[in-house]
Amino acid sequence: MKAVRFHQLGGTEVLSYEETEVPVLGPGEVLVQVAACAINHLDIWVRQGIPAYPLHLPHISGSDVSGIVTAVSPGCEGISEEMPVIIAPGVSCFKCPYCLAGQDNLCDSYEIFGAKSDGGYAEYTKTAAANLIPIPDGISFIEAAAFPLTFLTAWHMLVTRAKLQAGQNLLVLAAGSGVGSAAIQIGKYIGARVIATTRTPRKIALAKEIGADIVIDHEKQDFAKEVVSITEGKGVDVVLEHVGQNTFDQSMRALSKKGTLVTCGATTGGAAQFDLRSLFMNEQSIIGSKMGTRSELLAITQLIGEKRLRPMIDSIYPLEKAREAQEVMLHSDHFGKLILTPKNSIGR
C-alpha cells in the first residue's frame, strides 16, 4: 500500500510518500481502507518529536480516520466487512476504574490513535474493533474524518468541564482552527453569545457564518480590552483557551467575576503568566480539559448526523500532498479542517 511516513524526526521535509506493507491484524483487530484522514496539530508535534509520544520509526501519523472495514480478525463481535466506520481517536482499555466510570479519557493507558501507533496517512490502517464507530446515514467520509478529535475536545471543554449555559458570554480563541470552529457551533447550539478571535477578512466572515456573534481581529486589537468593552465591563463567563503562552494573560483579563477559563492546549508554549490576584479576588476558575469520552463522541456523531452541528472543511488534498497540507497548517492559513484522501479512496 501507499503511505506517508517519516523515518526521522524533523520538519515537513522528512515526510515521505512511499510503499509499505499492509498492516497485519492481531486478535480483535480490523483492517480499514482509509477514505479520508484529517490533519491535526498533533501530527506536527509528533513529527517534530515530543516526550509524550515516543515513537517506533518509521511512523505513519493521522488520528481522525474514516473508511470501510475490509478485514476482520477473530473476536470482533458486531463488526463486518464493508461497514463504513469512524476510528475513535481516543484509545482506552475500557477495563480500569476510570473507564468503568465513563471517564475513559482519563484511562491510565489512554493514547491517541496515530500518535504512538501508526495512523491514517495511508491507504489502509488497523485498529482494535472496540475503537470503531459506524458512520450514520447522511455523513460523508470527508465529514466523518473532519470532526472526531476537534469536536470531541471542544464539547468536553464547554459542556462537561466549563458547564456553559444558555445566555452566557463565551470567548473562543483561534476561530479558524478545528477546535475553534467546533466551539463556536457548540456554543451557539447551547444558546450562548459567542465572541471569537481570528485574523483576515476571510476568516472573520467565516466565523460569523458558522455562528459567532462578534469577531475580534486579534492581530489588530487587544482582544481582552475589546471583550471587556463588548460586555460593558463585565468580561465573559467562559473562555475557551487552546493557544497557550501567547494569549493566556489576555484570556484571563477577558474573564468575568466567577468566570471559567477552560484550556486544552499550549500551541504557543506552556509557560503561561497571569495575575494571581485577579484569580482569587474575582473567584475565577482555571480548568484543564483532556480530549473527551466515548459517550460524548457518540452524542456528537448523532448531532452531526442530524445536521445540528457541521464540521468545517477548508481543503482536501491527495495523500501524496501531506507535506504541502502540513505546511498550510503551520502557517495558519486555513479555516476548519485539512483532509487527506488516498488515491484508492472510496466515495460516500
ChimeraX attribute file (.defattr): number of C-alpha atoms within 10 A of each C-alpha:
attribute: neighborCount
match mode: 1-to-1
recipient: residues
	/A:1	13
	/A:2	19
	/A:3	27
	/A:4	26
	/A:5	24
	/A:6	21
	/A:7	14
	/A:8	16
	/A:9	19
	/A:10	15
	/A:11	15
	/A:12	18
	/A:13	10
	/A:14	16
	/A:15	24
	/A:16	17
	/A:17	18
	/A:18	13
	/A:19	12
	/A:20	12
	/A:21	9
	/A:22	15
	/A:23	15
	/A:24	11
	/A:25	17
	/A:26	14
	/A:27	12
	/A:28	15
	/A:29	20
	/A:30	29
	/A:31	23
	/A:32	29
	/A:33	26
	/A:34	31
	/A:35	30
	/A:36	33
	/A:37	31
	/A:38	28
	/A:39	25
	/A:40	22
	/A:41	14
	/A:42	18
	/A:43	19
	/A:44	19
	/A:45	18
	/A:46	21
	/A:47	25
	/A:48	14
	/A:49	15
	/A:50	13
	/A:51	8
	/A:52	10
	/A:53	16
	/A:54	12
	/A:55	18
	/A:56	11
	/A:57	13
	/A:58	12
	/A:59	23
	/A:60	25
	/A:61	28
	/A:62	26
	/A:63	28
	/A:64	29
	/A:65	34
	/A:66	31
	/A:67	33
	/A:68	23
	/A:69	24
	/A:70	16
	/A:71	16
	/A:72	22
	/A:73	17
	/A:74	11
	/A:75	13
	/A:76	15
	/A:77	11
	/A:78	7
	/A:79	19
	/A:80	14
	/A:81	13
	/A:82	13
	/A:83	16
	/A:84	24
	/A:85	25
	/A:86	27
	/A:87	29
	/A:88	24
	/A:89	26
	/A:90	24
	/A:91	21
	/A:92	23
	/A:93	15
	/A:94	17
	/A:95	11
	/A:96	15
	/A:97	13
	/A:98	16
	/A:99	19
	/A:100	12
	/A:101	10
	/A:102	15
	/A:103	17
	/A:104	25
	/A:105	21
	/A:106	18
	/A:107	20
	/A:108	13
	/A:109	12
	/A:110	15
	/A:111	18
	/A:112	21
	/A:113	22
	/A:114	24
	/A:115	23
	/A:116	18
	/A:117	19
	/A:118	23
	/A:119	29
	/A:120	33
	/A:121	31
	/A:122	31
	/A:123	22
	/A:124	25
	/A:125	27
	/A:126	24
	/A:127	23
	/A:128	18
	/A:129	21
	/A:130	19
	/A:131	18
	/A:132	20
	/A:133	19
	/A:134	17
	/A:135	21
	/A:136	16
	/A:137	10
	/A:138	13
	/A:139	18
	/A:140	19
	/A:141	25
	/A:142	25
	/A:143	22
	/A:144	29
	/A:145	31
	/A:146	29
	/A:147	28
	/A:148	27
	/A:149	23
	/A:150	25
	/A:151	29
	/A:152	27
	/A:153	24
	/A:154	31
	/A:155	26
	/A:156	22
	/A:157	28
	/A:158	24
	/A:159	15
	/A:160	14
	/A:161	19
	/A:162	24
	/A:163	13
	/A:164	22
	/A:165	17
	/A:166	13
	/A:167	13
	/A:168	15
	/A:169	24
	/A:170	29
	/A:171	33
	/A:172	25
	/A:173	27
	/A:174	24
	/A:175	29
	/A:176	27
	/A:177	23
	/A:178	28
	/A:179	27
	/A:180	28
	/A:181	29
	/A:182	26
	/A:183	30
	/A:184	29
	/A:185	24
	/A:186	24
	/A:187	27
	/A:188	19
	/A:189	13
	/A:190	15
	/A:191	15
	/A:192	23
	/A:193	21
	/A:194	25
	/A:195	27
	/A:196	31
	/A:197	23
	/A:198	23
	/A:199	19
	/A:200	11
	/A:201	10
	/A:202	12
	/A:203	21
	/A:204	21
	/A:205	13
	/A:206	18
	/A:207	27
	/A:208	17
	/A:209	10
	/A:210	18
	/A:211	20
	/A:212	27
	/A:213	15
	/A:214	16
	/A:215	25
	/A:216	20
	/A:217	18
	/A:218	18
	/A:219	11
	/A:220	8
	/A:221	11
	/A:222	12
	/A:223	25
	/A:224	22
	/A:225	14
	/A:226	19
	/A:227	26
	/A:228	17
	/A:229	13
	/A:230	14
	/A:231	13
	/A:232	9
	/A:233	13
	/A:234	16
	/A:235	26
	/A:236	29
	/A:237	23
	/A:238	29
	/A:239	29
	/A:240	25
	/A:241	24
	/A:242	23
	/A:243	19
	/A:244	20
	/A:245	17
	/A:246	16
	/A:247	20
	/A:248	21
	/A:249	15
	/A:250	17
	/A:251	25
	/A:252	26
	/A:253	19
	/A:254	26
	/A:255	28
	/A:256	22
	/A:257	17
	/A:258	15
	/A:259	24
	/A:260	24
	/A:261	27
	/A:262	22
	/A:263	23
	/A:264	20
	/A:265	16
	/A:266	17
	/A:267	14
	/A:268	13
	/A:269	12
	/A:270	13
	/A:271	10
	/A:272	13
	/A:273	14
	/A:274	13
	/A:275	10
	/A:276	9
	/A:277	9
	/A:278	14
	/A:279	18
	/A:280	12
	/A:281	10
	/A:282	13
	/A:283	13
	/A:284	18
	/A:285	18
	/A:286	14
	/A:287	13
	/A:288	14
	/A:289	19
	/A:290	16
	/A:291	23
	/A:292	26
	/A:293	23
	/A:294	22
	/A:295	13
	/A:296	18
	/A:297	24
	/A:298	15
	/A:299	13
	/A:300	20
	/A:301	24
	/A:302	16
	/A:303	13
	/A:304	19
	/A:305	19
	/A:306	14
	/A:307	12
	/A:308	12
	/A:309	20
	/A:310	20
	/A:311	23
	/A:312	20
	/A:313	19
	/A:314	15
	/A:315	14
	/A:316	17
	/A:317	18
	/A:318	14
	/A:319	24
	/A:320	21
	/A:321	17
	/A:322	24
	/A:323	18
	/A:324	13
	/A:325	21
	/A:326	20
	/A:327	14
	/A:328	14
	/A:329	18
	/A:330	13
	/A:331	8
	/A:332	13
	/A:333	15
	/A:334	19
	/A:335	24
	/A:336	25
	/A:337	27
	/A:338	25
	/A:339	25
	/A:340	29
	/A:341	25
	/A:342	23
	/A:343	14
	/A:344	13
	/A:345	19
	/A:346	14
	/A:347	10
	/A:348	12
